Amino acid sequence: NLVEIDLLRGGRHSVALPPDQVRAPGDSARGLVCVLRDAQPTSRELYYMPLRERLRAIRIPLRPTDADVVLDLQPLIDRCYRTGGYWQTDYSLPPEPPLSETDLVWARDILRQAGRL
């Protein structure tokens, strides 16, 4: 089994799919998770992650005879933020790649509420 998590906001997705097979529902769904099950090698499960929404829980396949395990991605990313030093980022600088104007207003509001701006 293979689970790929791509939270990049710019460029091509990094999952093992041709770009024409990754059809995001709108520009806001930049995050993407691709799940490939060994027992179904020609099939993929795609989870789109819109920027303004909490990261979704995804199903992690185990053996074909075992039930999937649910992995809630948001607490995992929250922990990475706390322990990886990302809280030291200077959020007064514009993000790279740039956000759309409406997403930038939204992000700044979130940062103000969190006391980061």
Secondary structure, 3 states (H helix, E strand, C coil): CEEEEECCCCCCCCCCCCHHHCCCCCCCCCEEEEEEECCEEEEEEEEEECCCCCCCEEEECCCCCCCCEEEEHHHHHHHHHHHCCHHHCCCCCCCCCCCCHHHHHHHHHHHHHCCCC
